[in-house]
C-alpha cells in the first residue's frame, strides 16, 4: 500500500517550520526574519519530503510487483510439473 505523500510532507514541513523558527528566535533574530527563514525551510522540506516519499512508493510498488510475478512463475512451474 503506497504511502500518502501529501500528509507526510505537510507534517514534516510544519515540524520544520516551528523548529527553525524557534532556533532563529533563540539566536535573537527578529520575528519577521524568523518567519521568512522558517517558511523557506518549510517549503524546501515539503518538496524534498514529497519527492522522497514518491521515490519510496515507486520502490515499494516495484518490489510488490516483482514479488507477485515471482509467485505466479513459481505457481506456473509447480502446476506444469
C-alpha positions in Angstrom: 0.0 0.0 0.0 1.6 3.3 -1.1 2.3 6.0 1.5 0.4 9.2 1.4 2.9 11.8 0.2 0.9 14.9 1.0 0.1 14.2 4.7 3.7 13.1 5.4 5.1 16.1 3.6 2.9 18.6 5.4 3.7 17.1 8.8 7.4 17.3 8.2 7.1 20.9 6.8 5.1 22.0 9.9 7.6 20.5 12.3 10.5 22.0 10.3 8.8 25.4 10.3 8.4 25.6 14.1 11.8 24.1 14.7 13.6 26.6 12.5 11.5 29.5 13.9 12.4 28.5 17.5 16.1 28.1 16.6 16.2 31.5 14.9 14.2 33.2 17.8 16.7 31.7 20.3 19.5 33.2 18.2 18.0 36.7 18.6 16.6 37.3 15.2 13.6 39.5 14.6 10.1 37.9 14.2 10.0 38.7 10.5 13.4 37.2 9.9 12.4 34.0 11.8 9.2 33.7 9.8 10.9 34.2 6.5 13.6 31.7 7.2 11.3 29.2 8.7 8.8 29.5 5.8 11.7 29.0 3.2 12.9 25.9 5.1 9.4 24.5 5.4 8.8 24.9 1.6 12.1 23.2 0.9 11.4 20.4 3.3 7.9 19.9 1.8 9.3 19.5 -1.7 12.2 17.2 -0.5 9.9 15.0 1.6 7.3 14.8 -1.2 9.9 13.6 -3.7 11.4 11.2 -1.2 8.0 9.6 -0.4 7.3 9.3 -4.1 10.6 7.5 -4.7 9.9 5.2 -1.7 6.5 4.5 -3.1 7.9 3.6 -6.5 10.5 1.3 -4.9 7.8 -0.4 -2.8 5.4 -0.9 -5.7 8.1 -2.3 -7.9 9.1 -4.8 -5.2 5.4 -5.8 -4.7 5.1 -6.3 -8.5 8.2 -8.4 -8.7 7.1 -10.5 -5.7 3.7 -11.2 -7.3 5.4 -12.1 -10.6 7.8 -14.5 -8.9 4.9 -16.1 -7.1 2.9 -16.5 -10.3 6.0 -18.0 -12.0 6.5 -20.5 -9.2 2.9 -21.5 -9.3 3.0 -22.0 -13.0 6.2 -24.1 -12.7 4.7 -26.2 -10.0 1.5 -26.9 -11.9 3.4 -27.6 -15.1 5.4 -30.5 -13.4 
